[in-house]
Amino acid sequence: MTYATDDLYDEVAYIAYHFHWDMDTILDLEHPDRRRYVTQIARLNRLATSGGR
């Protein structure tokens, strides 16, 4: 099974936007690690927009 190209681009763009990492660094991550960063960024964004609650 291959990972959908659009999903990969979404993950790379999301991490790059928030962490300012270059594409090669992000693509060097294993898929589960990339997903974990995406999840953590989303969690931090939710906390920031909800006032930390």
DSSP file (Angstrom, degrees, kcal/mol; ACC not computed):
  #  RESIDUE AA STRUCTURE BP1 BP2  ACC     N-H-->O    O-->H-N    N-H-->O    O-->H-N    TCO  KAPPA ALPHA  PHI   PSI    X-CA   Y-CA   Z-CA
    1    1 A M              0   0    0      0, 0.0     2,-0.3     0, 0.0     0, 0.0   0.000 360.0 360.0 360.0 132.8    0.0    0.0    0.0
    2    2 A T        -     0   0    0      1,-0.0     2,-0.4     0, 0.0     3,-0.0  -0.729 360.0-111.1-102.5 154.1    1.3    3.4   -0.9
    3    3 A Y        -     0   0    0     -2,-0.3     5,-0.1     1,-0.1    -1,-0.0  -0.681  42.3-100.5 -84.9 134.3    0.6    6.6    0.9
    4    4 A A     >  -     0   0    0     -2,-0.4     4,-2.2     1,-0.1     5,-0.2  -0.283  24.0-137.9 -58.8 130.9   -1.6    9.1   -1.0
    5    5 A T  H  > S+     0   0    0      1,-0.2     4,-2.6     2,-0.2     5,-0.2   0.897 102.5  52.6 -58.8 -44.0    0.5   11.8   -2.6
    6    6 A D  H  > S+     0   0    0      1,-0.2     4,-2.3     2,-0.2    -1,-0.2   0.891 109.0  50.5 -61.8 -38.6   -1.9   14.6   -1.6
    7    7 A D  H  > S+     0   0    0      2,-0.2     4,-2.5     1,-0.2    -1,-0.2   0.902 109.8  50.5 -64.8 -41.1   -1.8   13.4    2.0
    8    8 A L  H  X S+     0   0    0     -4,-2.2     4,-2.7     2,-0.2    -2,-0.2   0.933 110.7  48.5 -63.2 -46.1    2.0   13.5    2.0
    9    9 A Y  H  X S+     0   0    0     -4,-2.6     4,-2.8     1,-0.2     5,-0.2   0.899 110.6  52.3 -60.5 -40.4    2.1   17.0    0.6
   10   10 A D  H  X S+     0   0    0     -4,-2.3     4,-2.4    -5,-0.2    -2,-0.2   0.933 111.2  46.3 -60.9 -46.1   -0.5   18.1    3.2
   11   11 A E  H  X S+     0   0    0     -4,-2.5     4,-2.5     2,-0.2     5,-0.3   0.935 113.9  47.8 -62.1 -46.8    1.7   16.7    6.0
   12   12 A V  H  X S+     0   0    0     -4,-2.7     4,-2.8     1,-0.2     5,-0.2   0.932 113.8  46.9 -61.6 -46.3    4.9   18.2    4.7
   13   13 A A  H  X S+     0   0    0     -4,-2.8     4,-2.6    -5,-0.2    -1,-0.2   0.909 112.4  50.3 -62.4 -42.2    3.3   21.6    4.2
   14   14 A Y  H  X S+     0   0    0     -4,-2.4     4,-1.7    -5,-0.2    -2,-0.2   0.928 115.4  41.1 -63.4 -47.1    1.7   21.6    7.6
   15   15 A I  H  X S+     0   0    0     -4,-2.5     4,-3.2     2,-0.2     5,-0.5   0.921 115.6  50.5 -68.5 -43.5    4.9   20.7    9.4
   16   16 A A  H  X S+     0   0    0     -4,-2.8     4,-2.0    -5,-0.3    -2,-0.2   0.909 109.7  51.5 -61.1 -42.1    7.0   23.0    7.3
   17   17 A Y  H  < S+     0   0    0     -4,-2.6    -1,-0.2    -5,-0.2    -2,-0.2   0.913 119.9  33.4 -61.2 -44.1    4.6   25.9    8.0
   18   18 A H  H  < S+     0   0    0     -4,-1.7    -2,-0.2    -5,-0.2    -1,-0.2   0.853 132.0  28.0 -85.1 -36.1    4.7   25.5   11.7
   19   19 A F  H  < S-     0   0    0     -4,-3.2    -3,-0.2    -5,-0.2    -2,-0.2   0.575  92.3-132.4-103.5 -11.4    8.3   24.3   12.3
   20   20 A H     <  +     0   0    0     -4,-2.0     2,-0.2    -5,-0.5    -4,-0.2   0.833  51.3 154.8  61.2  33.2   10.0   25.9    9.4
   21   21 A W        -     0   0    0     -6,-0.4    -1,-0.2     1,-0.1     2,-0.1  -0.622  45.4-110.4 -87.0 151.6   11.8   22.7    8.5
   22   22 A D     >  -     0   0    0     -2,-0.2     4,-1.9    -3,-0.1     3,-0.3  -0.406  28.2-108.1 -80.4 162.7   12.9   22.0    5.0
   23   23 A M  H  > S+     0   0    0      1,-0.2     4,-3.0     2,-0.2     5,-0.2   0.872 115.9  54.9 -59.3 -42.2   11.2   19.4    2.8
   24   24 A D  H  > S+     0   0    0      1,-0.2     4,-1.6     2,-0.2    -1,-0.2   0.901 107.3  50.6 -61.1 -41.0   14.1   16.9    3.0
   25   25 A T  H  4 S+     0   0    0     -3,-0.3     4,-0.5     2,-0.2    -1,-0.2   0.922 113.8  44.6 -61.8 -44.3   14.1   16.9    6.7
   26   26 A I  H >< S+     0   0    0     -4,-1.9     3,-1.2     1,-0.2    -2,-0.2   0.911 112.4  50.8 -68.7 -42.2   10.4   16.2    6.9
   27   27 A L  H 3< S+     0   0    0     -4,-3.0    -1,-0.2     1,-0.3    -2,-0.2   0.751 101.2  63.9 -68.5 -22.8   10.5   13.6    4.2
   28   28 A D  T 3< S+     0   0    0     -4,-1.6    -1,-0.3    -5,-0.2    -2,-0.2   0.683  85.2  96.5 -72.5 -16.9   13.4   11.8    6.1
   29   29 A L  S <  S-     0   0    0     -3,-1.2     2,-0.1    -4,-0.5    -3,-0.0  -0.439  85.7-110.5 -70.7 145.5   10.9   11.2    8.9
   30   30 A E    >>  -     0   0    0     -2,-0.1     4,-2.4     1,-0.1     3,-0.5  -0.449  34.0-108.3 -68.1 151.3    9.2    7.8    9.1
   31   31 A H  H 3> S+     0   0    0      1,-0.2     4,-2.7     2,-0.2     5,-0.2   0.894 118.1  51.6 -52.7 -47.8    5.5    8.1    8.4
   32   32 A P  H 3> S+     0   0    0      0, 0.0     4,-1.9     0, 0.0    -1,-0.2   0.873 110.5  50.1 -60.8 -33.5    4.4    7.4   12.0
   33   33 A D  H <> S+     0   0    0     -3,-0.5     4,-2.2     2,-0.2    -2,-0.2   0.917 110.1  49.5 -69.1 -42.4    6.8   10.2   13.2
   34   34 A R  H  X S+     0   0    0     -4,-2.4     4,-2.3     1,-0.2    -1,-0.2   0.929 111.3  49.7 -60.1 -45.0    5.4   12.6   10.6
   35   35 A R  H  X S+     0   0    0     -4,-2.7     4,-2.5     1,-0.2    -1,-0.2   0.880 108.4  53.5 -61.4 -38.3    1.8   11.8   11.7
   36   36 A R  H  X S+     0   0    0     -4,-1.9     4,-2.6    -5,-0.2    -1,-0.2   0.916 108.4  48.9 -65.0 -42.0    2.8   12.3   15.3
   37   37 A Y  H  X S+     0   0    0     -4,-2.2     4,-2.8     2,-0.2     5,-0.2   0.923 111.0  50.7 -62.2 -42.9    4.1   15.8   14.5
   38   38 A V  H  X S+     0   0    0     -4,-2.3     4,-2.3     1,-0.2    -2,-0.2   0.925 112.1  47.6 -59.0 -45.1    1.0   16.7   12.6
   39   39 A T  H  X S+     0   0    0     -4,-2.5     4,-2.2     1,-0.2    -2,-0.2   0.906 113.2  47.4 -63.0 -43.3   -1.1   15.5   15.6
   40   40 A Q  H  X S+     0   0    0     -4,-2.6     4,-2.6     2,-0.2    -2,-0.2   0.897 110.8  50.9 -68.8 -40.2    0.9   17.4   18.1
   41   41 A I  H  X S+     0   0    0     -4,-2.8     4,-2.6     2,-0.2    -1,-0.2   0.936 111.0  49.3 -61.4 -45.0    0.9   20.6   16.0
   42   42 A A  H  X S+     0   0    0     -4,-2.3     4,-2.4    -5,-0.2    -2,-0.2   0.905 110.8  50.4 -60.4 -41.8   -2.9   20.3   15.7
   43   43 A R  H  X S+     0   0    0     -4,-2.2     4,-2.4     2,-0.2    -1,-0.2   0.925 111.2  48.0 -62.3 -45.0   -3.2   19.8   19.5
   44   44 A L  H  X S+     0   0    0     -4,-2.6     4,-2.5     1,-0.2    -2,-0.2   0.888 110.8  51.6 -64.0 -38.9   -1.0   22.9   20.2
   45   45 A N  H  X S+     0   0    0     -4,-2.6     4,-2.3     2,-0.2    -1,-0.2   0.915 109.4  49.8 -63.6 -42.3   -3.1   24.9   17.8
   46   46 A R  H  X S+     0   0    0     -4,-2.4     4,-1.5     1,-0.2     6,-0.2   0.920 111.8  48.7 -62.5 -42.7   -6.3   23.9   19.5
   47   47 A L  H  <>S+     0   0    0     -4,-2.4     5,-3.6     1,-0.2     6,-0.4   0.915 111.6  49.6 -61.8 -42.8   -4.9   24.8   22.9
   48   48 A A  H ><5S+     0   0    0     -4,-2.5     3,-0.7     1,-0.2    -1,-0.2   0.887 113.6  44.7 -65.6 -38.7   -3.7   28.2   21.6
   49   49 A T  H 3<5S+     0   0    0     -4,-2.3    -1,-0.2     1,-0.2    -2,-0.2   0.704 112.6  51.4 -81.2 -17.8   -7.1   29.0   20.1
   50   50 A S  T 3<5S-     0   0    0     -4,-1.5     3,-0.4    -5,-0.2    -1,-0.2   0.355 119.4-105.6 -97.5   6.5   -9.0   27.9   23.1
   51   51 A G  T < 5S-     0   0    0     -3,-0.7    -3,-0.2    -4,-0.3    -4,-0.1   0.730  72.0 -59.6  78.4  21.3   -7.0   29.9   25.5
   52   52 A G      <       0   0    0     -5,-3.6    -1,-0.2    -6,-0.2    -4,-0.1   0.597 360.0 360.0  84.4  11.1   -5.1   26.9   26.9
   53   53 A R              0   0    0     -3,-0.4    -6,-0.1    -6,-0.4    -2,-0.1   0.446 360.0 360.0 -93.4 360.0   -8.2   25.1   28.1
